[in-house]
Amino acid sequence: MYVITIPTSKRSKQIKLKTLKFLETNGICKFLIYIFVAENEMVQYKNSLSPEYNIVLGKEGLKENRKAISDYFNEDVNIVSIDDDVTDLIDKNGKSIGDLDYFIKDSFNYLLGT
Protein backbone atom coordinates (compact mmCIF):
# COMPACT_ATOMS: atom_id res chain seq x y z
CA MET A 1 0.00 0.00 0.00
CA TYR A 2 1.12 3.54 -0.64
CA VAL A 3 -0.11 7.11 -0.36
CA ILE A 4 0.40 9.99 -2.74
CA THR A 5 1.28 13.33 -1.22
CA ILE A 6 1.15 16.69 -2.93
CA PRO A 7 2.72 19.71 -1.26
CA THR A 8 1.06 22.79 -2.72
CA SER A 9 0.65 26.51 -2.24
CA LYS A 10 -1.52 29.05 -4.03
CA ARG A 11 -2.41 26.60 -6.82
CA SER A 12 -5.85 25.25 -5.97
CA LYS A 13 -6.97 25.59 -9.61
CA GLN A 14 -3.73 24.33 -11.13
CA ILE A 15 -3.58 21.21 -8.95
CA LYS A 16 -7.12 20.32 -10.03
CA LEU A 17 -6.38 20.77 -13.75
CA LYS A 18 -3.00 19.08 -13.71
CA THR A 19 -1.91 16.64 -10.98
CA LEU A 20 -5.34 15.57 -9.73
CA LYS A 21 -6.58 15.10 -13.30
CA PHE A 22 -3.45 13.04 -14.08
CA LEU A 23 -4.01 10.85 -11.02
CA GLU A 24 -7.73 10.43 -11.74
CA THR A 25 -7.04 9.53 -15.37
CA ASN A 26 -4.68 6.84 -14.08
CA GLY A 27 -7.30 5.38 -11.75
CA ILE A 28 -5.68 6.43 -8.47
CA CYS A 29 -8.28 6.44 -5.67
CA LYS A 30 -8.89 9.86 -4.14
CA PHE A 31 -8.63 8.48 -0.60
CA LEU A 32 -4.94 7.65 -1.29
CA ILE A 33 -4.17 11.30 -2.10
CA TYR A 34 -3.05 13.71 0.64
CA ILE A 35 -2.81 17.38 -0.26
CA PHE A 36 -0.68 19.42 2.15
CA VAL A 37 -1.44 23.13 2.39
CA ALA A 38 -0.62 25.97 4.77
CA GLU A 39 -3.24 26.92 7.35
CA ASN A 40 -4.20 30.17 5.60
CA GLU A 41 -5.09 28.21 2.41
CA MET A 42 -7.11 25.36 3.94
CA VAL A 43 -10.52 26.94 3.25
CA GLN A 44 -9.63 27.79 -0.34
CA TYR A 45 -8.50 24.23 -1.12
CA LYS A 46 -11.44 22.64 0.70
CA ASN A 47 -13.87 24.82 -1.27
CA SER A 48 -12.11 24.12 -4.56
CA LEU A 49 -11.53 20.36 -4.34
CA SER A 50 -13.65 17.28 -3.80
CA PRO A 51 -14.18 16.35 -0.13
CA GLU A 52 -12.92 12.85 -1.00
CA TYR A 53 -9.35 14.14 -1.03
CA ASN A 54 -7.39 14.30 2.22
CA ILE A 55 -6.57 17.97 2.60
CA VAL A 56 -4.04 18.15 5.41
CA LEU A 57 -2.60 21.02 7.38
CA GLY A 58 0.95 21.48 6.18
CA LYS A 59 3.38 24.32 6.52
CA GLU A 60 4.10 27.45 4.51
CA GLY A 61 7.07 27.07 2.16
CA LEU A 62 8.00 24.01 0.10
CA LYS A 63 10.82 22.81 2.35
CA GLU A 64 8.68 23.13 5.47
CA ASN A 65 5.71 21.50 3.75
CA ARG A 66 7.81 18.49 2.71
CA LYS A 67 8.94 18.16 6.32
CA ALA A 68 5.28 18.29 7.43
CA ILE A 69 4.60 15.36 5.09
CA SER A 70 7.42 13.32 6.62
CA ASP A 71 6.21 14.15 10.12
CA TYR A 72 2.59 13.28 9.31
CA PHE A 73 3.10 9.63 8.33
CA ASN A 74 4.60 6.70 10.22
CA GLU A 75 7.92 5.37 8.97
CA ASP A 76 6.32 2.21 7.55
CA VAL A 77 4.10 4.12 5.09
CA ASN A 78 5.23 4.14 1.47
CA ILE A 79 5.01 7.75 0.31
CA VAL A 80 4.97 8.97 -3.28
CA SER A 81 5.39 12.74 -3.40
CA ILE A 82 4.23 14.51 -6.55
CA ASP A 83 4.42 18.20 -7.40
CA ASP A 84 1.19 20.11 -7.93
CA ASP A 85 1.81 20.76 -11.65
CA VAL A 86 2.42 17.21 -12.93
CA THR A 87 0.48 16.24 -16.06
CA ASP A 88 2.17 12.96 -16.99
CA LEU A 89 4.89 10.49 -16.04
CA ILE A 90 7.22 9.59 -18.91
CA ASP A 91 9.45 6.52 -19.13
CA LYS A 92 13.00 6.53 -20.49
CA ASN A 93 11.69 5.97 -24.03
CA GLY A 94 9.52 9.09 -23.91
CA LYS A 95 6.24 7.22 -23.49
CA SER A 96 3.62 7.73 -20.81
CA ILE A 97 3.60 5.17 -18.01
CA GLY A 98 0.71 2.90 -18.92
CA ASP A 99 -0.37 1.71 -15.48
CA LEU A 100 0.61 4.18 -12.76
CA ASP A 101 -0.65 2.01 -9.89
CA TYR A 102 1.40 -0.95 -11.13
CA PHE A 103 4.45 1.28 -11.69
CA ILE A 104 4.31 2.63 -8.14
CA LYS A 105 3.78 -0.80 -6.55
CA ASP A 106 6.49 -2.39 -8.69
CA SER A 107 8.91 0.43 -7.81
CA PHE A 108 8.34 -0.05 -4.07
CA ASN A 109 8.72 -3.83 -4.42
CA TYR A 110 12.04 -3.28 -6.18
CA LEU A 111 13.26 -0.73 -3.64
CA LEU A 112 12.22 -2.87 -0.68
CA GLY A 113 13.58 -6.07 -2.21
CA THR A 114 10.25 -7.91 -2.10
N, C-alpha and C positions, 0 to 999 in steps of 0.2 A: 504494500500500500504506500501511497505517496500523497503529498499535498503540493499544490502549486501556489506560490506566493508572488504577489505583485506589489512592490513598493511604488507608491505613486504620490504625486503632488500637483495640484492645479491642472489636472487632465481628466476630469470626470467624463467629458465627451469623447476625448481621444481614446481612452482606455476601452470605452464601449465599442467604438468603431474599429478599433485595431485588435488589441490583445484578446479581449473577451469574445469578439467575433471569431478570431482565429481558433480559440479554444473550443468554442461552441461548434464551429464547423468540423472540428476534429473529434467531436463526441465526448469531450471532457465534462464530467458532471459538475454542475455549479457548486455543489456542496464540498468539492475538493479544492475550491479556489478561495484563497484568503487575500483580501485586498487591504494593505496597510496604509493608513492615511493619518495625517496629523490631526490633533483634536479640533482645530478650528475649521477643518474641512469635512468632518464626519457627516454633518447634516447634508451638505451638498452632494456627497457621494451616495448617501442613503436615499436621497430624493431622486437621484439620477439613475441608479442601478437597481436591478431586480433584488427583492429581499432574500432570494435564495442564495446570493453570494454572502460569504463571511466578510463583512467589512469590520476591520479590527483597528483599534486605536494603536497607531504607530508613533513615530516621532517626526519632527520637522527636520528636513535635510536628508539626503540620500544615505549618507554614511550612518547616521543615527537610526534611520528607518530600517536599514539592513540589520543593524544590531538588535532592534526591537523584534525583528523576525526571528533571529537566533534565540533571543531570550524567551519568546512566546512558546516555542515548541520544545518538547522533551528531546533528549539526544538521540533516541531511537526512531525518530520520525524522519522519513526520507523527504527532503525538501527540494523542490524544483523552483528556482526563483527566475521569474521572467520580467523583463522590463515592460512598461505600460504602453509601448509603441510598436510591439512586435506584430507583424502581419503574416509571417510564415517562418518555417524552419527548413533550411536547405541543407541537403547532404553534400558530400565532397564532389559529387558529379553535377551539382547545380540543380538538382531536382528536389521538389518538395518531399518532406518525409510523409510517406503514405499513411501510416498508422501511428499517430503520436502516442497514444496510450501504450502500444507495444514497444515503441522506441524508448519511452521513459522506463518502463518495467525492465526491458532488456538491458538498458544502460545501468540501472541499479544492480541487477543480477551480476553483471560483469564486474562492476566496481566492488561489490561485496563478496565476489567469488562464490556465488551460489549457482 
